[in-house]
Amino acid sequence: MVYGSRGLALLLALCIALITSLFLSLFKSVDLSALFVAFGISFSVSYILVFVVLEFLIFRELDKVYKLMAKLKKKELSKIDKQKSAPLNPLKSINEDIYSFAELKQKEIDELKKLEAFRREFIADVSHELKTPIFAAQGFVHTLLDGAVNDKTVRTKFLKKAAKSLDGLDMLVQDLLTLSHLETGQIKMHFENIDLYKLTEEVFEQFEEKADKKDVKLKIEGESHKVWVYADWQRINQVMTNLISNAIKHSQDDGEVVVSFESSKKNVVTSVRDSGEGIPPEHLARIFERFYRVDKSRSREKGGTGLGLAIVKHILDGHNSKPEVESVTGKGSTFSFKLPRVKPDSAELSDALKN
């Protein structure tokens, strides 16, 4: 496990250091000694950062399972203690104690097997997701080192492609850290009265250019009005950003992405509907898992880290809610979630007092 983390960290650090040195070499004022210093610093910092991130994520998952096993053991041992206090035949009591102990050990073995399977799957997923942008950037760098760096047009083109791969890598690491902080409770929710309608308009503005490129229409269903809920603005903004981005990504050209709000006395249900290819029924139960993709090859072509829906799930968990999905293959999907409703009068009064 450590060897895998070190290998990935070493590969990434080397790639970043090479690109940094190549970039600095474009400036005539930078001499050879400065390039070596820049290479060393870039390599060291990158290696430490990635290694710490990987080790932190992996050991956190192991600790979570061990805590679960400790709870299970405590619960089972308490059952054994209760059985001892009961007035049973001595031989029967010994037999039941042995059976209970054997059952407890079997459960521990099963948990260890699940832990090992999870560990292998987790490391394989992280390794694969990190290798993709690393190898892409590495290929561009080696091409430049093989002589393409002398051609200014080719050099600029390849450096831009390498930078794009590293941007994708940075996005993956940031999503991993966000997910890690959410799962460990390090990110605290700051609840307040927020206007979902206004929040959605701001997210739409963010994706106007992306939608225009595919001729996808973005619209909010119903009349323009405020939709007040009690939630964390920043985190729900992240939820809507991920859902709307996915909806645009998977919608057909000339399609549409529609956001709607359905209010009841206590809650507001927010729905994001796309006109995409839909999700087959057998995949619906797993799409909120980390790195899970319905069609891995097509999903990677469209970009993304494979962590967006997992982040959505954990943010909504922090709001005592959960994401729902309905989909029809060939017609599109609808993602929805529920948040506690705030009466317009009290919400506007609270908003006025803050301003």
JOLINWO-V333450 format. One record per pair of residues at least 4 apart in sequence whose C-alpha atoms are under 7 Angstrom apart, sorted by the first residue. I is the first residue (numbers start at 1). J is the second residue. D is the distance in whole Angstrom. If there is no record, write none. Layout:
<<I J D> <I J D>>
This chain:
<<1 5 6> <2 6 6> <3 7 6> <4 8 6> <5 9 6> <5 51 6> <5 54 6> <5 55 7> <6 10 6> <6 51 6> <7 11 6> <8 12 6> <9 13 6> <9 47 5> <9 50 5> <9 51 5> <10 14 6> <10 47 6> <11 15 6> <12 16 6> <12 134 6> <13 17 6> <13 43 5> <13 46 5> <13 47 5> <14 18 6> <14 43 6> <15 19 6> <15 137 7> <15 138 6> <16 20 6> <16 42 7> <16 43 7> <17 21 6> <17 39 5> <17 42 5> <17 43 5> <18 22 6> <18 39 7> <19 23 6> <19 141 7> <20 24 6> <20 39 7> <21 25 6> <21 35 6> <21 38 7> <21 39 6> <22 26 7> <24 30 7> <24 35 7> <25 30 7> <30 34 6> <30 35 7> <31 35 6> <32 36 6> <33 37 6> <34 38 6> <35 39 6> <36 40 6> <37 41 6> <38 42 6> <39 43 6> <40 44 6> <41 45 6> <42 46 6> <43 47 6> <44 48 6> <45 49 6> <46 50 6> <47 51 6> <48 52 6> <49 53 6> <50 54 6> <51 55 6> <52 56 6> <53 57 6> <54 58 6> <55 59 6> <56 60 6> <57 61 6> <57 180 7> <58 62 7> <59 63 6> <60 64 6> <61 65 7> <62 66 6> <63 67 6> <64 68 6> <65 69 6> <65 115 7> <66 70 6> <67 71 6> <68 72 6> <69 73 6> <69 108 7> <70 74 6> <71 75 6> <72 76 6> <73 77 6> <73 104 7> <74 78 6> <75 79 7> <76 80 7> <76 104 7> <77 81 6> <78 82 6> <79 83 6> <80 84 6> <80 97 6> <80 100 7> <81 85 7> <82 86 7> <84 93 7> <88 92 7> <88 93 6> <89 93 6> <90 94 6> <91 95 6> <92 96 6> <93 97 6> <94 98 6> <95 99 6> <96 100 6> <97 101 6> <98 102 6> <99 103 6> <100 104 6> <101 105 6> <102 106 6> <103 107 6> <104 108 6> <105 109 6> <106 110 6> <107 111 6> <108 112 6> <109 113 6> <110 114 6> <111 115 6> <112 116 6> <113 117 6> <114 118 6> <115 119 6> <116 120 6> <117 121 6> <118 122 6> <119 123 6> <120 124 6> <121 125 6> <122 126 6> <123 127 6> <124 128 6> <125 129 6> <125 291 7> <126 130 6> <127 131 6> <128 132 6> <130 134 6> <130 169 7> <131 135 6> <132 136 6> <133 137 6> <133 165 5> <133 166 6> <133 168 7> <133 169 6> <134 138 6> <135 139 6> <136 140 7> <136 162 7> <136 165 6> <137 141 6> <137 162 4> <137 165 6> <137 166 7> <138 142 6> <139 143 6> <140 144 6> <140 158 6> <140 162 6> <141 145 6> <142 146 6> <143 147 7> <143 148 6> <144 148 4> <144 149 5> <144 155 7> <145 149 6> <148 154 6> <148 155 6> <149 155 5> <151 155 6> <152 156 6> <153 157 6> <154 158 6> <155 159 6> <156 160 6> <157 161 6> <158 162 6> <159 163 6> <160 164 6> <161 165 6> <162 166 6> <163 167 6> <164 168 6> <165 169 6> <166 170 6> <167 171 6> <168 172 6> <169 173 6> <170 174 6> <171 175 6> <172 176 6> <172 305 6> <173 177 6> <174 178 6> <175 179 6> <175 307 7> <176 180 6> <177 181 6> <178 182 6> <179 183 6> <179 311 6> <180 184 6> <181 185 6> <181 186 5> <181 187 6> <182 186 6> <182 187 6> <182 314 6> <183 314 7> <189 232 6> <190 232 5> <191 230 6> <191 231 5> <191 232 5> <192 230 5> <192 231 6> <192 232 6> <193 228 6> <193 229 6> <193 230 5> <193 231 6> <193 347 6> <194 228 6> <194 229 6> <194 230 6> <194 231 7> <194 233 6> <195 199 6> <195 226 6> <195 227 5> <195 228 5> <195 229 7> <196 200 6> <196 227 5> <196 228 6> <197 201 6> <197 225 7> <197 226 6> <197 227 5> <198 202 6> <199 203 6> <199 237 7> <200 204 6> <201 205 6> <202 206 6> <203 207 7> <203 241 6> <204 208 6> <204 218 7> <207 211 6> <208 212 6> <209 213 6> <211 215 6> <211 216 5> <211 217 7> <211 248 6> <212 216 6> <214 253 5> <214 254 7> <215 253 6> <215 254 5> <215 255 7> <216 248 7> <216 253 6> <216 254 5> <216 255 5> <216 256 5> <217 255 6> <217 256 4> <217 257 6> <218 256 6> <218 257 5> <218 258 6> <219 257 6> <219 258 5> <219 259 6> <220 258 6> <220 259 5> <220 260 6> <221 258 6> <221 259 6> <221 260 5> <228 341 6> <228 342 5> <228 344 6> <228 347 7> <229 339 6> <229 340 6> <229 341 4> <229 342 5> <230 339 7> <230 340 6> <230 341 6> <230 342 6> <232 236 6> <233 237 6> <234 238 6> <235 239 6> <235 315 7> <236 240 6> <237 241 6> <238 242 6> <239 243 6> <239 312 5> <240 244 6> <241 245 6> <242 246 6> <242 308 6> <243 247 6> <243 272 7> <244 248 6> <244 272 7> <245 249 6> <246 250 6> <247 251 6> <247 257 6> <247 274 5> <248 257 7> <249 302 7> <250 276 5> <250 277 7> <251 255 6> <251 274 6> <251 275 5> <251 276 4> <252 275 6> <252 276 5> <255 275 6> <256 274 6> <256 275 6> <257 273 6> <257 274 5> <257 275 7> <258 272 6> <258 273 5> <258 274 7> <259 271 6> <259 272 5> <259 273 6> <260 270 6> <260 271 5> <260 272 7> <261 268 7> <261 269 6> <261 270 5> <261 271 6> <262 268 6> <262 269 5> <262 270 7> <263 267 6> <263 268 4> <263 269 6> <264 268 6> <266 340 6> <266 341 5> <267 338 6> <267 339 6> <267 340 4> <267 341 4> <268 338 6> <268 339 5> <268 340 6> <268 341 6> <269 336 7> <269 337 6> <269 338 4> <269 339 7> <270 336 5> <270 337 6> <270 338 6> <271 334 6> <271 335 6> <271 336 4> <271 337 7> <272 334 5> <272 335 5> <272 336 6> <273 333 6> <273 334 4> <273 335 7> <274 332 5> <274 333 6> <274 334 7> <275 331 6> <275 332 4> <276 330 7> <276 331 6> <276 332 4> <276 333 7> <277 329 6> <277 330 4> <277 331 6> <277 332 5> <278 327 6> <278 328 5> <278 329 4> <278 330 5> <278 331 6> <278 332 4> <278 333 5> <279 283 7> <279 284 7> <279 327 6> <279 328 7> <279 329 6> <279 333 7> <280 284 7> <280 329 6> <283 287 6> <283 294 6> <286 292 7> <287 292 6> <287 293 7> <288 309 5> <288 310 5> <288 313 7> <289 310 6> <290 306 6> <290 307 5> <290 310 6> <291 306 4> <291 307 6> <292 306 6> <293 299 7> <293 306 7> <295 299 6> <296 300 6> <297 301 6> <298 302 6> <299 303 6> <300 304 7> <307 311 6> <308 312 6> <309 313 6> <310 314 6> <311 315 6> <312 316 6> <313 317 6> <313 322 6> <313 323 6> <314 318 6> <315 319 7> <316 320 6> <316 321 5> <316 322 5> <316 323 7> <317 321 5> <317 322 6> <321 337 7> <321 338 6> <321 339 7> <322 337 6> <323 335 7> <323 336 6> <323 337 5> <324 335 6> <324 336 5> <324 337 6> <325 334 6> <325 335 5> <325 336 6> <326 333 6> <326 334 5> <326 335 7> <327 332 6> <327 333 4> <327 334 6> <328 332 6> <328 333 6> <342 347 6> <343 347 6> <344 348 6> <345 349 6> <346 350 6> <347 351 6> <348 352 6> <349 353 6> <350 354 6> <351 355 6>>
